[in-house]
């Protein structure tokens, strides 16, 4: 049976029978793939830790007839700080779900893998999970060719300023309020919202922890990017409801 080695991050898992799991893994060399982790549910299994979502491992897999088989795994990072905090878990799950839904099987994208891994380390470091999620959304959309355009009005080319702007998910960008009526799906936000999107696109991962975004701008960013992603995927992600429910119980939740 042919084997191959790769590094990968577990996106999700489902139980198979009484002892096994089927893993969805995003790998650097092979993109997204599914593999059986045989015996991973047994107490003391050597594959148990490596079959947990969020876990980053060096993996050895055997090519199977329908599903590949995870035969060995060396855990490189399990992200314990993410797994120990319900808010970080929620945003972490959301990050993994974005990758799962935006990627096809066996289509490698090393830049996306590196960005996902970097984002997991950012969450682990204690950086604001909400801002980290906005950062990852923008990076993922840019890497996959779905980048929302906030640099200038799509109709007249004017750059946004302090006046309000209209973000249209169907157009994939902003329209200034001087260009006749905004599109029917437009979300009206202050022009400053565009500057935060541009800042998140350009900021280095190590600088993200120093970025301050006021509450109103956070709300605008979340709404615009959620609708942009929903338009591309044609459905809502399950983890967004999880985040909404948790946010309702946070001291500053809306």
ChimeraX attribute file (.defattr): number of C-alpha atoms within 10 A of each C-alpha:
attribute: neighborCount
match mode: 1-to-1
recipient: residues
	/A:1	6
	/A:2	7
	/A:3	13
	/A:4	10
	/A:5	15
	/A:6	15
	/A:7	20
	/A:8	28
	/A:9	30
	/A:10	22
	/A:11	27
	/A:12	19
	/A:13	18
	/A:14	12
	/A:15	14
	/A:16	16
	/A:17	10
	/A:18	10
	/A:19	14
	/A:20	19
	/A:21	22
	/A:22	21
	/A:23	27
	/A:24	22
	/A:25	27
	/A:26	31
	/A:27	26
	/A:28	20
	/A:29	16
	/A:30	18
	/A:31	19
	/A:32	24
	/A:33	21
	/A:34	21
	/A:35	21
	/A:36	25
	/A:37	26
	/A:38	19
	/A:39	18
	/A:40	24
	/A:41	20
	/A:42	13
	/A:43	9
	/A:44	10
	/A:45	13
	/A:46	16
	/A:47	22
	/A:48	18
	/A:49	18
	/A:50	28
	/A:51	30
	/A:52	18
	/A:53	21
	/A:54	26
	/A:55	21
	/A:56	27
	/A:57	22
	/A:58	17
	/A:59	19
	/A:60	16
	/A:61	20
	/A:62	18
	/A:63	14
	/A:64	14
	/A:65	7
	/A:66	9
	/A:67	14
	/A:68	18
	/A:69	20
	/A:70	26
	/A:71	16
	/A:72	17
	/A:73	23
	/A:74	15
	/A:75	18
	/A:76	13
	/A:77	16
	/A:78	19
	/A:79	17
	/A:80	11
	/A:81	14
	/A:82	24
	/A:83	16
	/A:84	11
	/A:85	10
	/A:86	12
	/A:87	19
	/A:88	24
	/A:89	19
	/A:90	23
	/A:91	23
	/A:92	26
	/A:93	21
	/A:94	22
	/A:95	23
	/A:96	21
	/A:97	17
	/A:98	20
	/A:99	18
	/A:100	18
	/A:101	10
	/A:102	13
	/A:103	16
	/A:104	12
	/A:105	14
	/A:106	14
	/A:107	15
	/A:108	18
	/A:109	18
	/A:110	14
	/A:111	14
	/A:112	23
	/A:113	22
	/A:114	13
	/A:115	16
	/A:116	20
	/A:117	18
	/A:118	15
	/A:119	21
	/A:120	25
	/A:121	17
	/A:122	19
	/A:123	23
	/A:124	19
	/A:125	14
	/A:126	13
	/A:127	19
	/A:128	17
	/A:129	22
	/A:130	18
	/A:131	21
	/A:132	23
	/A:133	19
	/A:134	22
	/A:135	21
	/A:136	23
	/A:137	22
	/A:138	19
	/A:139	20
	/A:140	22
	/A:141	19
	/A:142	15
	/A:143	13
	/A:144	13
	/A:145	8
	/A:146	15
	/A:147	17
	/A:148	21
	/A:149	19
	/A:150	22
	/A:151	16
	/A:152	17
	/A:153	21
	/A:154	19
	/A:155	13
	/A:156	11
	/A:157	12
	/A:158	14
	/A:159	15
	/A:160	22
	/A:161	15
	/A:162	10
	/A:163	12
	/A:164	18
	/A:165	25
	/A:166	22
	/A:167	30
	/A:168	23
	/A:169	22
	/A:170	14
	/A:171	15
	/A:172	18
	/A:173	22
	/A:174	30
	/A:175	30
	/A:176	25
	/A:177	15
	/A:178	14
	/A:179	12
	/A:180	9
	/A:181	11
	/A:182	18
	/A:183	15
	/A:184	8
	/A:185	13
	/A:186	20
	/A:187	17
	/A:188	18
	/A:189	21
	/A:190	17
	/A:191	19
	/A:192	16
	/A:193	25
	/A:194	26
	/A:195	16
	/A:196	20
	/A:197	20
	/A:198	14
	/A:199	14
	/A:200	20
	/A:201	17
	/A:202	12
	/A:203	12
	/A:204	11
	/A:205	16
	/A:206	10
	/A:207	9
	/A:208	17
	/A:209	17
	/A:210	9
	/A:211	13
	/A:212	11
	/A:213	13
	/A:214	7
	/A:215	11
	/A:216	11
	/A:217	18
	/A:218	16
	/A:219	14
	/A:220	19
	/A:221	19
	/A:222	16
	/A:223	13
	/A:224	22
	/A:225	19
	/A:226	17
	/A:227	21
	/A:228	23
	/A:229	21
	/A:230	14
	/A:231	14
	/A:232	14
	/A:233	13
	/A:234	10
	/A:235	10
	/A:236	13
	/A:237	16
	/A:238	11
	/A:239	18
	/A:240	16
	/A:241	13
	/A:242	16
	/A:243	19
	/A:244	13
	/A:245	13
	/A:246	14
	/A:247	15
	/A:248	11
	/A:249	10
	/A:250	10
	/A:251	7
	/A:252	8
	/A:253	10
	/A:254	10
